[in-house]
Amino acid sequence: MTENRSGSGSFIGGVILGAAAGAVMGLLLAPRSGRETRQFLKKSADALPELAEDLSTTVQLQADRLSETALRNWDGTLVRLKQAIAAGIEASQRDRQLTQSDPRTPDTRSVRDPSLR
């Protein structure tokens, strides 16, 4: 899921780059006079800084959103990990107490660790 989101900035950049390349090719192959084409290219070139700024803003917004999502996911994972560790410690302590309080309980440590046999 995260991989899809991280690629969205690249995708947007690719779309804009492809659109720009298509526009340039269209201008060069268009049946206009040289003067009309030069005027159109000048207007297009004047718009490039605004286009670059829009692209930069879009990429920054996507990066911020991805960062926030990653932090939320990390926080949730950390909480679940702490709960799992606490549950494991509690289960281990209960097992130890049961083993110590009931002499009839077999010592399962020897099954787990051959050196204790």
N, CA, C and O of each residue as an XYZ file, in Angstrom:
468
protein
N       0.817     -1.180      0.000
C       0.000      0.000      0.000
C       0.868      1.253      0.000
O       0.611      2.209     -0.732
N       1.884      1.224      0.825
C       2.786      2.364      0.877
C       3.522      2.533     -0.434
O       3.770      3.660     -0.863
N       3.877      1.426     -1.080
C       4.600      1.515     -2.338
C       3.773      2.254     -3.379
O       4.324      3.028     -4.163
N       2.464      2.032     -3.404
C       1.612      2.719     -4.370
C       1.613      4.213     -4.126
O       1.640      4.994     -5.076
N       1.586      4.618     -2.886
C       1.539      6.040     -2.576
C       2.870      6.716     -2.876
O       2.902      7.859     -3.334
N       3.944      6.025     -2.622
C       5.244      6.649     -2.863
C       5.494      6.874     -4.341
O       6.259      7.768     -4.704
N       4.876      6.097     -5.193
C       5.052      6.249     -6.619
C       4.184      7.337     -7.221
O       4.368      7.692     -8.385
N       3.233      7.879     -6.452
C       2.318      8.864     -7.022
C       3.038     10.156     -7.414
O       2.666     10.773     -8.412
N       4.048     10.583     -6.668
C       4.808     11.772     -7.042
C       5.559     11.544     -8.341
O       5.628     12.435     -9.188
N       6.121     10.354     -8.500
C       6.821     10.014     -9.744
C       5.848      9.973    -10.907
O       6.165     10.421    -12.009
N       4.673      9.437    -10.661
C       3.663      9.349    -11.704
C       3.238     10.739    -12.167
O       3.144     10.998    -13.366
N       2.983     11.621    -11.222
C       2.574     12.985    -11.558
C       3.683     13.681    -12.341
O       3.412     14.360    -13.331
N       4.911     13.519    -11.909
C       6.040     14.103    -12.632
C       6.136     13.552    -14.047
O       6.409     14.297    -14.989
N       5.913     12.254    -14.200
C       5.945     11.637    -15.525
C       4.834     12.150    -16.426
O       5.041     12.378    -17.618
N       3.642     12.331    -15.841
C       2.525     12.857    -16.624
C       2.842     14.268    -17.112
O       2.606     14.595    -18.276
N       3.371     15.093    -16.230
C       3.687     16.474    -16.614
C       4.802     16.501    -17.651
O       4.738     17.260    -18.618
N       5.819     15.677    -17.448
C       6.915     15.614    -18.424
C       6.409     15.124    -19.778
O       6.794     15.658    -20.818
N       5.560     14.122    -19.762
C       4.989     13.611    -21.008
C       4.121     14.654    -21.703
O       4.148     14.785    -22.926
N       3.355     15.388    -20.913
C       2.516     16.442    -21.489
C       3.379     17.535    -22.114
O       3.061     18.037    -23.192
N       4.452     17.898    -21.453
C       5.347     18.930    -21.984
C       6.009     18.449    -23.276
O       6.105     19.205    -24.243
N       6.461     17.205    -23.294
C       7.095     16.665    -24.498
C       6.083     16.604    -25.646
O       6.412     16.910    -26.792
N       4.864     16.211    -25.325
C       3.818     16.164    -26.348
C       3.500     17.546    -26.889
O       3.278     17.715    -28.088
N       3.480     18.533    -26.007
C       3.201     19.905    -26.442
C       4.307     20.415    -27.362
O       4.028     21.046    -28.381
N       5.550     20.146    -27.007
C       6.667     20.584    -27.840
C       6.597     19.908    -29.212
O       6.775     20.568    -30.236
N       6.346     18.629    -29.238
C       6.254     17.920    -30.519
C       5.081     18.443    -31.335
O       5.191     18.591    -32.552
N       3.972     18.722    -30.687
C       2.814     19.268    -31.381
C       3.119     20.626    -31.986
O       2.680     20.930    -33.095
N       3.862     21.434    -31.266
C       4.229     22.751    -31.780
C       5.164     22.652    -32.974
O       5.014     23.373    -33.960
N       6.107     21.770    -32.873
C       7.078     21.647    -33.943
C       6.462     21.060    -35.218
O       6.906     21.359    -36.326
N       5.456     20.237    -35.049
C       4.839     19.591    -36.205
C       3.557     20.294    -36.658
O       2.952     19.896    -37.654
N       3.148     21.321    -35.942
C       1.902     22.018    -36.275
C       2.063     22.833    -37.557
O       3.143     23.354    -37.837
N       0.985     22.939    -38.332
C       1.050     23.717    -39.581
C       0.846     25.212    -39.330
O      -0.092     25.808    -39.861
N       1.706     25.808    -38.534
C       1.654     27.250    -38.263
C       2.860     27.907    -38.913
O       3.834     27.262    -39.300
N       2.747     29.176    -39.006
C       3.908     29.912    -39.523
C       4.967     29.959    -38.435
O       4.673     29.736    -37.260
N       6.182     30.246    -38.824
C       7.276     30.324    -37.861
C       7.031     31.390    -36.814
O       7.359     31.199    -35.642
N       6.461     32.509    -37.221
C       6.198     33.606    -36.282
C       5.155     33.190    -35.230
O       5.335     33.447    -34.039
N       4.072     32.551    -35.674
C       3.032     32.095    -34.729
C       3.600     31.052    -33.771
O       3.315     31.071    -32.574
N       4.387     30.166    -34.302
C       4.990     29.120    -33.466
C       5.925     29.738    -32.428
O       5.899     29.340    -31.264
N       6.743     30.697    -32.831
C       7.654     31.352    -31.881
C       6.881     32.088    -30.790
O       7.275     32.058    -29.625
N       5.791     32.745    -31.158
C       4.980     33.442    -30.149
C       4.381     32.444    -29.163
O       4.369     32.667    -27.952
N       3.889     31.346    -29.713
C       3.298     30.329    -28.843
C       4.358     29.716    -27.926
O       4.097     29.477    -26.747
N       5.538     29.465    -28.459
C       6.627     28.919    -27.635
C       7.032     29.896    -26.539
O       7.341     29.487    -25.419
N       7.030     31.181    -26.858
C       7.378     32.189    -25.858
C       6.360     32.193    -24.723
O       6.728     32.255    -23.550
N       5.083     32.128    -25.079
C       4.041     32.077    -24.047
C       4.175     30.813    -23.201
O       4.020     30.845    -21.980
N       4.464     29.705    -23.872
C       4.637     28.446    -23.144
C       5.844     28.520    -22.216
O       5.790     28.049    -21.080
N       6.924     29.107    -22.700
C       8.126     29.227    -21.875
C       7.872     30.134    -20.677
O       8.402     29.896    -19.592
N       7.064     31.169    -20.872
C       6.723     32.054    -19.754
C       5.908     31.322    -18.689
O       5.959     31.681    -17.513
N       5.165     30.305    -19.093
C       4.331     29.551    -18.153
C       5.116     28.466    -17.420
O       4.622     27.924    -16.432
N       6.315     28.138    -17.872
C       7.089     27.055    -17.254
C       7.406     27.278    -15.779
O       7.290     26.327    -15.006
N       7.799     28.475    -15.337
C       8.072     28.638    -13.907
C       6.845     28.344    -13.039
O       6.961     27.751    -11.967
N       5.679     28.764    -13.511
C       4.451     28.483    -12.754
C       4.165     26.979    -12.738
O       3.756     26.431    -11.715
N       4.382     26.324    -13.868
C       4.187     24.883    -13.948
C       5.143     24.151    -13.011
O       4.748     23.213    -12.319
N       6.390     24.580    -12.993
C       7.385     23.967    -12.106
C       7.013     24.178    -10.639
O       7.187     23.280     -9.815
N       6.506     25.355    -10.321
C       6.093     25.633     -8.948
C       4.909     24.757     -8.551
O       4.864     24.227     -7.441
N       3.954     24.609     -9.465
C       2.807     23.733     -9.195
C       3.249     22.293     -8.980
O       2.756     21.610     -8.082
N       4.175     21.839     -9.803
C       4.689     20.478     -9.659
C       5.400     20.313     -8.324
O       5.214     19.310     -7.635
N       6.207     21.291     -7.962
C       6.925     21.238     -6.694
C       5.956     21.189     -5.519
O       6.148     20.418     -4.579
N       4.921     22.012     -5.577
C       3.924     22.030     -4.505
C       3.206     20.692     -4.419
O       2.985     20.173     -3.325
N       2.843     20.134     -5.562
C       2.145     18.851     -5.578
C       3.020     17.745     -4.993
O       2.552     16.932     -4.196
N       4.274     17.719     -5.385
C       5.187     16.696     -4.869
C       5.384     16.871     -3.367
O       5.433     15.883     -2.634
N       5.497     18.107     -2.901
C       5.673     18.357     -1.466
C       4.442     17.903     -0.677
O       4.572     17.301      0.388
N       3.251     18.193     -1.203
C       2.023     17.759     -0.536
C       1.945     16.238     -0.464
O       1.564     15.679      0.565
N       2.309     15.570     -1.562
C       2.296     14.110     -1.563
C       3.310     13.557     -0.555
O       3.020     12.592      0.152
N       4.479     14.157     -0.492
C       5.507     13.705      0.454
C       5.037     13.914      1.896
O       5.235     13.044      2.744
N       4.421     15.053      2.173
C       3.904     15.306      3.524
C       2.829     14.294      3.894
O       2.812     13.776      5.011
N       1.936     14.016      2.956
C       0.858     13.059      3.224
C       1.435     11.673      3.470
O       0.997     10.966      4.377
N       2.407     11.287      2.670
C       3.044      9.987      2.838
C       3.756      9.910      4.185
O       3.686      8.885      4.864
N       4.432     10.973      4.572
C       5.130     11.016      5.850
C       4.159     10.879      7.013
O       4.419     10.137      7.960
N       3.042     11.593      6.942
C       2.045     11.509      8.013
C       1.466     10.099      8.107
O       1.274      9.573      9.203
N       1.190      9.492      6.954
C       0.654      8.132      6.936
C       1.662      7.156      7.526
O       1.299      6.275      8.305
N       2.915      7.313      7.156
C       3.955      6.421      7.675
C       4.080      6.553      9.195
O       4.240      5.555      9.897
N       4.008      7.779      9.695
C       4.091      7.979     11.150
C       2.905      7.351     11.868
O       3.071      6.725     12.915
N       1.703      7.517     11.306
C       0.515      6.901     11.924
C       0.652      5.387     11.935
O       0.364      4.741     12.943
N       1.091      4.821     10.814
C       1.267      3.368     10.742
C       2.330      2.906     11.724
O       2.166      1.870     12.367
N       3.414      3.654     11.848
C       4.484      3.282     12.772
C       3.985      3.324     14.210
O       4.279      2.424     14.996
N       3.232      4.363     14.558
C       2.695      4.468     15.912
C       1.795      3.279     16.230
O       1.887      2.699     17.312
N       0.932      2.917     15.297
C       0.046      1.770     15.504
C       0.829      0.478     15.646
O       0.505     -0.357     16.491
N       1.846      0.307     14.832
C       2.681     -0.894     14.903
C       3.426     -0.952     16.227
O       3.542     -2.019     16.830
N       3.922      0.171     16.674
C       4.646      0.221     17.934
C       3.737     -0.144     19.110
O       4.150     -0.872     20.012
N       2.510      0.355     19.100
C       1.549      0.027     20.163
C       1.262     -1.473     20.163
O       1.266     -2.100     21.222
N       1.013     -2.054     18.991
C       0.730     -3.495     18.921
C       1.936     -4.322     19.352
O       1.780     -5.362     19.992
N       3.135     -3.865     19.004
C       4.346     -4.574     19.407
C       4.512     -4.561     20.925
O       4.839     -5.583     21.528
N       4.286     -3.409     21.534
C       4.381     -3.314     22.996
C       3.353     -4.223     23.667
O       3.654     -4.872     24.669
N       2.137     -4.268     23.114
C       1.099     -5.138     23.682
C       1.493     -6.608     23.551
O       1.282     -7.394     24.475
N       2.063     -6.978     22.410
C       2.478     -8.365     22.205
C       3.609     -8.746     23.150
O       3.626     -9.855     23.683
N       4.543     -7.845     23.358
C       5.654     -8.117     24.285
C       5.126     -8.265     25.705
O       5.535     -9.170     26.432
N       4.219     -7.377     26.102
C       3.643     -7.452     27.443
C       2.870     -8.757     27.621
O       2.969     -9.389     28.672
N       2.105     -9.168     26.614
C       1.351    -10.422     26.698
C       2.305    -11.619     26.788
O       2.043    -12.567     27.529
N       3.405    -11.576     26.040
C       4.385    -12.659     26.092
C       5.053    -12.756     27.447
O       5.257    -13.855     27.962
N       5.395    -11.623     28.030
C       6.012    -11.611     29.364
C       5.035    -12.147     30.396
O       5.404    -12.942     31.261
N       3.782    -11.706     30.298
C       2.757    -12.159     31.250
C       2.532    -13.666     31.135
O       2.419    -14.352     32.151
N       2.467    -14.181     29.922
C       2.269    -15.619     29.723
C       3.470    -16.406     30.243
O       3.310    -17.476     30.831
N       4.650    -15.884     30.031
C       5.850    -16.550     30.523
C       5.868    -16.598     32.046
O       6.232    -17.616     32.635
N       5.477    -15.503     32.680
C       5.435    -15.468     34.154
C       4.378    -16.426     34.694
O       4.615    -17.100     35.696
N       3.210    -16.497     34.042
C       2.169    -17.437     34.483
C       2.660    -18.869     34.347
O       2.444    -19.691     35.239
N       3.316    -19.170     33.239
C       3.832    -20.515     33.020
C       4.859    -20.873     34.086
O       4.872    -21.989     34.605
N       5.717    -19.912     34.403
C       6.732    -20.138     35.419
C       6.089    -20.380     36.794
O       6.521    -21.261     37.538
N       5.064    -19.599     37.123
C       4.378    -19.749     38.413
C       3.673    -21.091     38.489
O       3.707    -21.747     39.530
N       3.034    -21.510     37.407
C       2.351    -22.805     37.399
C       3.351    -23.940     37.559
O       3.087    -24.906     38.275
N       4.485    -23.830     36.904
C       5.505    -24.867     36.990
C       6.072    -24.951     38.401
O       6.318    -26.050     38.899
N       6.281    -23.829     39.044
C       6.850    -23.816     40.390
C       5.837    -24.234     41.444
O       6.211    -24.847     42.443
N       4.564    -23.917     41.244
C       3.565    -24.210     42.273
C       3.043    -25.628     42.198
O       2.556    -26.123     43.214
N       3.107    -26.314     41.081
C       2.586    -27.669     40.942
C       3.743    -28.618     40.650
O       4.269    -28.632     39.537
N       4.142    -29.409     41.640
C       5.275    -30.314     41.424
C       4.974    -31.408     40.399
O       5.897    -32.004     39.843
N       3.683    -31.678     40.144
C       3.324    -32.716     39.174
C       3.502    -32.230     37.733
O       3.496    -33.034     36.800
N       3.659    -30.927     37.554
C       3.823    -30.376     36.205
C       5.187    -30.775     35.681
O       6.204    -30.521     36.326
N       5.212    -31.405     34.502
C       6.523    -31.825     33.957
C       7.356    -30.607     33.577
O       6.849    -29.552     33.195
N       8.638    -30.809     33.702
C       9.568    -29.730     33.337
C       9.742    -29.747     31.820
O      10.430    -30.608     31.272
N       9.111    -28.786     31.151
C       9.146    -28.747     29.685
C      10.425    -28.122     29.177
O      10.664    -28.106     27.970
N      11.251    -27.606     30.068
C      12.495    -26.996     29.620
C      13.390    -28.025     28.957
O      14.102    -27.700     28.007
N      13.367    -29.272     29.443
C      14.234    -30.298     28.871
C      13.826    -30.621     27.433
O      14.661    -31.027     26.624
N      12.567    -30.446     27.122
C      12.123    -30.694     25.758
C      12.655    -29.594     24.841
O      13.051    -29.857     23.705
N      12.659    -28.377     25.341
C      13.093    -27.244     24.538
C      14.620    -27.167     24.425
O      15.154    -26.826     23.370
N      15.313    -27.487     25.519
C      16.756    -27.309     25.546
C      17.413    -28.634     25.921
O      17.368    -29.034     27.084
N      18.020    -29.317     24.959
C      18.618    -30.632     25.224
C      19.736    -30.584     26.275
O      20.031    -31.612     26.885
N      20.345    -29.460     26.497
C      21.440    -29.396     27.463
C      20.940    -29.516     28.887
O      21.739    -29.749     29.793
N      19.634    -29.363     29.118
C      19.092    -29.439     30.481
C      18.621    -30.842     30.826
O      18.070    -31.029     31.911
N      18.801    -31.822     29.981
C      18.338    -33.192     30.234
C      19.189    -33.921     31.206
O      18.919    -35.082     31.514
